[in-house]
Amino acid sequence: MTGKQPVQVRIAGYGGQGVVLAGVLLGRAALEDGFFAVQNQSYGAEARGGAARAEVLIGQEPIVYPEVTAPGILAALSQAALDRYVADLAGGATVVLDADLVPRVAADLPFRVLRGRFTHLAVQELGRAIVANMVMLGFLVAATGLVRLDALRRAVAGGVPAGTEELNRRALELGIGLGGPLPGPAGAAAGGGAA
C-alpha cells in the first residue's frame, strides 16, 4: 500500500451473509499488518435479508475522516449491493462479485471486476453457505494484496465465534486458493474471476 490517502473498502450484501464480520476481520487484519484502520457498518431493520454493509479504511497514517466516500474496493454479495453502490466507486476501483448472486454486470463497467462463486464453493466444499463471507474475504485479499495473508489468517483465527475456527479457516483458505483474477466467462466485464 502506498500513498497518504487510506484505501476505502466497502463490503455489501444482505443480512445473514456475514458482511459485518468480514469487515471487522479485514480491519483487524490491517491492524495486525501494522496499518491504521477504521471499520463501521450498517444494516437494515431485518436481522436477515435486509441490506447490510461494512466499510473499512486502511492507511499508513492515522485516519482523520472515518467514512468511506469513494471506495477503491467494493465486494458485492448481492445484485442489490452492486446496483446501489457502483456509482460511488473511485476511478480505477476493483469490484469483487459473488458470481452466482450478482448475475447482471454492465459489459462496459470501467472497473477491474473479479468474480468468484463464493457461496457455491462454501456449500459444495464445506457444506455451509454461512462461510461464503470467509471464502470472499480470502479471495479479496489474495487478489488485491490489501494486507498480508498471514495477518488475515491471524485476524480470522482470533475473531470468529468460538467453535467455528476450523470451518472458517478452511473457508478462508478456499478463497485464498482461488488465487485472485482468473479468466472470466465469455462476455464478462473487465477482469475475470474464479469459476
Residue pairs with C-beta under 8 A, 6 or more apart in sequence:
1 7
1 35
1 58
1 59
1 60
1 146
2 60
3 60
4 59
4 60
4 61
5 59
6 36
6 38
6 57
6 58
6 59
6 63
7 57
7 58
7 59
7 72
7 73
7 146
8 55
8 56
8 57
8 68
8 69
8 70
8 71
8 72
8 73
8 90
9 23
9 26
9 55
9 56
9 57
9 58
9 68
9 71
9 72
9 73
9 74
9 75
9 146
10 53
10 54
10 55
10 68
10 71
10 73
10 74
10 75
10 85
10 88
11 19
11 22
11 23
11 26
11 53
11 54
11 55
11 56
11 74
11 75
11 77
11 136
12 19
12 51
12 52
12 53
12 54
12 74
12 75
12 76
12 77
12 78
12 81
12 84
12 85
13 19
13 52
13 76
13 77
13 78
13 81
13 98
13 101
14 48
14 49
14 50
14 51
14 52
14 77
14 78
14 80
14 81
15 43
15 44
15 46
15 47
15 48
15 49
15 50
15 51
15 52
16 47
16 48
16 49
16 130
17 52
17 77
17 78
17 132
17 133
18 130
18 131
18 132
18 133
18 134
19 41
19 43
19 52
19 53
19 54
19 77
19 133
20 41
20 43
20 52
20 54
21 133
21 159
21 160
22 54
22 75
22 133
22 134
22 136
22 137
23 39
23 41
23 54
23 55
23 56
24 39
24 41
24 54
24 159
25 137
25 152
25 155
25 156
25 159
25 160
26 39
26 54
26 56
26 58
26 137
26 140
26 141
26 146
26 147
26 152
26 155
27 37
27 38
27 39
27 56
27 58
28 37
28 155
28 158
28 159
29 141
29 147
29 151
29 152
29 154
29 155
29 156
30 36
30 37
30 56
30 58
30 146
30 147
30 151
31 37
31 155
32 147
32 151
32 152
32 154
32 155
33 147
33 148
33 151
35 58
35 59
35 60
35 147
36 58
36 59
36 60
36 61
36 62
36 63
37 56
37 57
37 58
37 59
37 63
38 56
38 57
38 63
38 66
39 54
39 55
39 56
39 57
40 54
40 55
40 66
40 67
41 52
41 53
41 54
41 55
42 52
42 53
43 50
43 51
43 52
43 53
44 50
44 51
44 52
51 80
51 81
51 84
53 81
53 85
55 67
55 68
55 71
56 68
57 63
57 66
57 68
58 146
58 147
69 88
70 88
70 89
70 90
71 85
71 88
71 89
71 90
71 93
72 89
72 90
72 92
72 93
72 94
73 93
73 94
73 95
73 96
73 140
73 144
73 146
74 82
74 85
74 86
74 88
74 89
74 93
74 94
74 95
74 96
75 95
75 96
75 97
75 136
75 140
76 82
76 85
76 86
76 95
76 96
76 97
76 98
76 102
77 98
77 101
77 102
77 118
77 119
77 132
77 133
77 136
78 98
78 101
78 102
79 101
79 102
79 103
79 104
81 102
82 95
82 97
82 102
82 105
86 95
86 109
86 111
89 95
89 111
91 110
92 111
92 112
93 111
93 112
94 111
94 112
94 113
94 114
94 143
94 144
94 191
95 109
95 111
95 112
95 113
95 114
95 191
96 114
96 115
96 116
96 136
96 139
96 140
96 143
96 193
97 105
97 113
97 114
97 115
97 116
97 193
98 115
98 116
98 117
98 118
98 119
98 132
98 136
99 115
99 116
99 117
99 120
99 193
99 194
99 195
100 117
100 119
100 120
101 119
105 113
105 188
105 189
106 189
107 187
107 189
108 189
109 189
109 190
110 190
111 189
111 190
111 191
112 181
112 190
112 191
113 184
113 188
113 189
113 190
113 191
113 192
113 193
114 139
114 143
114 180
114 181
114 191
114 192
114 193
115 184
115 188
115 191
115 192
115 193
115 194
115 195
116 135
116 136
116 139
116 175
116 178
116 193
116 194
117 194
117 195
118 132
118 133
118 135
118 136
118 139
118 175
119 129
119 132
119 135
121 132
121 135
121 174
121 178
122 128
122 129
122 130
122 131
122 132
122 134
122 135
122 171
122 174
123 129
123 132
125 170
125 174
126 167
126 170
126 171
126 174
128 167
128 171
131 167
131 168
131 170
131 171
132 171
133 171
134 156
134 160
134 168
134 171
134 172
134 174
134 175
135 171
135 172
135 174
135 175
135 178
136 175
137 152
137 156
137 172
137 175
138 152
138 171
138 172
138 173
138 174
138 175
138 176
138 177
138 178
139 175
139 176
139 178
139 180
139 194
140 146
140 175
141 147
141 149
141 152
141 176
142 149
142 175
142 176
142 178
142 179
142 180
143 178
143 179
143 180
143 181
144 180
149 176
152 172
153 169
153 172
156 168
156 169
156 172
157 165
157 169
160 168
178 194
179 194
181 191
181 192
181 193
182 192
182 193
182 194
182 195
183 192
184 191
184 192
184 193
185 195
